[in-house]
Amino acid sequence: MAKIGIGVISFAHGHVNAYCQTMLAAMQDDVQLVACWDDDAARGQTQADKFGMRYSPHVEDVLNHP
């Protein structure tokens, strides 16, 4: 079965990190974190690196990711 791709729009609220950690730990066979955007580029890139996903400075890239 193909994994469900998850995109994250902003890491401004701390609970998003917990959601990402939970998805990777509990549902790793079913989901994949694929892309993220954040209005703070440094924060977005840091979290992208942490969770193994692609950061984009353009929210449209995340919304339009296949």
C-alpha positions as protocol buffer text, in pm:
chain_id: "A"
residue {
  index: 1
  type: MET
  ca { x: 0 y: 0 z: 0 }
}
residue {
  index: 2
  type: ALA
  ca { x: 127 y: 350 z: -82 }
}
residue {
  index: 3
  type: LYS
  ca { x: 203 y: 587 z: 202 }
}
residue {
  index: 4
  type: ILE
  ca { x: -5 y: 898 z: 260 }
}
residue {
  index: 5
  type: GLY
  ca { x: 205 y: 1210 z: 205 }
}
residue {
  index: 6
  type: ILE
  ca { x: 175 y: 1477 z: 473 }
}
residue {
  index: 7
  type: GLY
  ca { x: 257 y: 1845 z: 425 }
}
residue {
  index: 8
  type: VAL
  ca { x: 305 y: 2083 z: 716 }
}
residue {
  index: 9
  type: ILE
  ca { x: 204 y: 2448 z: 696 }
}
residue {
  index: 10
  type: SER
  ca { x: 400 y: 2630 z: 970 }
}
residue {
  index: 11
  type: PHE
  ca { x: 584 y: 2517 z: 1279 }
}
residue {
  index: 12
  type: ALA
  ca { x: 487 y: 2833 z: 1468 }
}
residue {
  index: 13
  type: HIS
  ca { x: 293 y: 2634 z: 1728 }
}
residue {
  index: 14
  type: GLY
  ca { x: 493 y: 2382 z: 1930 }
}
residue {
  index: 15
  type: HIS
  ca { x: 231 y: 2109 z: 1912 }
}
residue {
  index: 16
  type: VAL
  ca { x: 308 y: 2058 z: 1542 }
}
residue {
  index: 17
  type: ASN
  ca { x: 640 y: 1900 z: 1641 }
}
residue {
  index: 18
  type: ALA
  ca { x: 457 y: 1649 z: 1859 }
}
residue {
  index: 19
  type: TYR
  ca { x: 220 y: 1566 z: 1573 }
}
residue {
  index: 20
  type: CYS
  ca { x: 513 y: 1503 z: 1339 }
}
residue {
  index: 21
  type: GLN
  ca { x: 696 y: 1290 z: 1596 }
}
residue {
  index: 22
  type: THR
  ca { x: 381 y: 1087 z: 1660 }
}
residue {
  index: 23
  type: MET
  ca { x: 318 y: 1029 z: 1291 }
}
residue {
  index: 24
  type: LEU
  ca { x: 674 y: 910 z: 1237 }
}
residue {
  index: 25
  type: ALA
  ca { x: 676 y: 688 z: 1545 }
}
residue {
  index: 26
  type: ALA
  ca { x: 328 y: 538 z: 1538 }
}
residue {
  index: 27
  type: MET
  ca { x: 232 y: 546 z: 1172 }
}
residue {
  index: 28
  type: GLN
  ca { x: 563 y: 518 z: 987 }
}
residue {
  index: 29
  type: ASP
  ca { x: 434 y: 237 z: 767 }
}
residue {
  index: 30
  type: ASP
  ca { x: 134 y: 444 z: 657 }
}
residue {
  index: 31
  type: VAL
  ca { x: 249 y: 807 z: 631 }
}
residue {
  index: 32
  type: GLN
  ca { x: 545 y: 1006 z: 506 }
}
residue {
  index: 33
  type: LEU
  ca { x: 622 y: 1368 z: 590 }
}
residue {
  index: 34
  type: VAL
  ca { x: 703 y: 1509 z: 247 }
}
residue {
  index: 35
  type: ALA
  ca { x: 713 y: 1889 z: 252 }
}
residue {
  index: 36
  type: CYS
  ca { x: 675 y: 2192 z: 473 }
}
residue {
  index: 37
  type: TRP
  ca { x: 652 y: 2570 z: 468 }
}
residue {
  index: 38
  type: ASP
  ca { x: 703 y: 2825 z: 741 }
}
residue {
  index: 39
  type: ASP
  ca { x: 703 y: 3205 z: 735 }
}
residue {
  index: 40
  type: ASP
  ca { x: 1031 y: 3183 z: 928 }
}
residue {
  index: 41
  type: ALA
  ca { x: 1266 y: 3022 z: 675 }
}
residue {
  index: 42
  type: ALA
  ca { x: 1527 y: 2921 z: 933 }
}
residue {
  index: 43
  type: ARG
  ca { x: 1267 y: 2748 z: 1151 }
}
residue {
  index: 44
  type: GLY
  ca { x: 1113 y: 2578 z: 849 }
}
residue {
  index: 45
  type: GLN
  ca { x: 1445 y: 2446 z: 720 }
}
residue {
  index: 46
  type: THR
  ca { x: 1548 y: 2329 z: 1066 }
}
residue {
  index: 47
  type: GLN
  ca { x: 1225 y: 2132 z: 1108 }
}
residue {
  index: 48
  type: ALA
  ca { x: 1245 y: 1996 z: 753 }
}
residue {
  index: 49
  type: ASP
  ca { x: 1593 y: 1863 z: 828 }
}
residue {
  index: 50
  type: LYS
  ca { x: 1477 y: 1723 z: 1162 }
}
residue {
  index: 51
  type: PHE
  ca { x: 1184 y: 1532 z: 1012 }
}
residue {
  index: 52
  type: GLY
  ca { x: 1339 y: 1440 z: 676 }
}
residue {
  index: 53
  type: MET
  ca { x: 1113 y: 1645 z: 453 }
}
residue {
  index: 54
  type: ARG
  ca { x: 1161 y: 1916 z: 192 }
}
residue {
  index: 55
  type: TYR
  ca { x: 1129 y: 2282 z: 292 }
}
residue {
  index: 56
  type: SER
  ca { x: 986 y: 2536 z: 50 }
}
residue {
  index: 57
  type: PRO
  ca { x: 972 y: 2913 z: 99 }
}
residue {
  index: 58
  type: HIS
  ca { x: 648 y: 2907 z: -101 }
}
residue {
  index: 59
  type: VAL
  ca { x: 335 y: 2769 z: 65 }
}
residue {
  index: 60
  type: GLU
  ca { x: 191 y: 2692 z: -280 }
}
residue {
  index: 61
  type: ASP
  ca { x: 465 y: 2433 z: -335 }
}
residue {
  index: 62
  type: VAL
  ca { x: 347 y: 2238 z: -31 }
}
residue {
  index: 63
  type: LEU
  ca { x: -21 y: 2270 z: -123 }
}
residue {
  index: 64
  type: ASN
  ca { x: 46 y: 2155 z: -480 }
}
residue {
  index: 65
  type: HIS
  ca { x: 286 y: 1873 z: -392 }
}
residue {
  index: 66
  type: PRO
  ca { x: 160 y: 1552 z: -554 }
}
